[in-house]
Amino acid sequence: MPDQFEMRSMTEILLTGYEPFGEFESNPASQLANRLDGTTVSDATVVGRELPVVFDRVRPALEAAIDDHDPDIVCGLGLAAGRNTLSLERVGINLRDTAGIPDNEARTVVDEPAVDDGPDAYFATLPLRAMKEAMLEAGVPTTLSTDAGTHACNNFLYAARHLVETSDREFSAGFVHVPMSHEQAAERDDGEPSLALEAMADGLVAGLERAVAER
């Protein structure tokens, strides 16, 4: 029988990445979550998981992963084509709107709340400025952003924070938008902004290391 005073010695980080969606046949968000799965960051273990780009399945999938792993930090990743940096999102709003891009079950959502009667917005609780500093020090272009959009990425950040505020779960939560990978941009041949997948991974590790240190 485990000692009643035994405590978990390792912090756990749940790092999720969205699956491919729409016109994108690959998604660096899920590639990064899979790549970093099992990585040790400072005294923390990263658990990487892929999430569906389906509005009504995001929250149940997220809750299941949180219940399975009891993380101290929850960080979501999603693709923001057209951006040229890692973007640390500061706020999730109580609005879902597919803006012409249906989810992966072909559902179009217009002006719908993420949570009925929920607050207008939640701020991320990860130490974003400190993370940005660490990511820049690692040589990876990184910005703070107040525009997580209204699609699945914003939905993740709002849902994660709402879980903390309305349950006994305790974790710091945030979301990072990632640009296209070089390989992805090359396949499209449109001269779009991109970053190397390895550089994005390095930046995320640096940021998560700082988040663990700030706990």
Order of alpha helices (4+ residues) and beta strands (2+ residues): beta-alpha-beta-beta-alpha-beta-beta-beta-beta-alpha-beta-alpha-beta-beta-alpha-beta-alpha
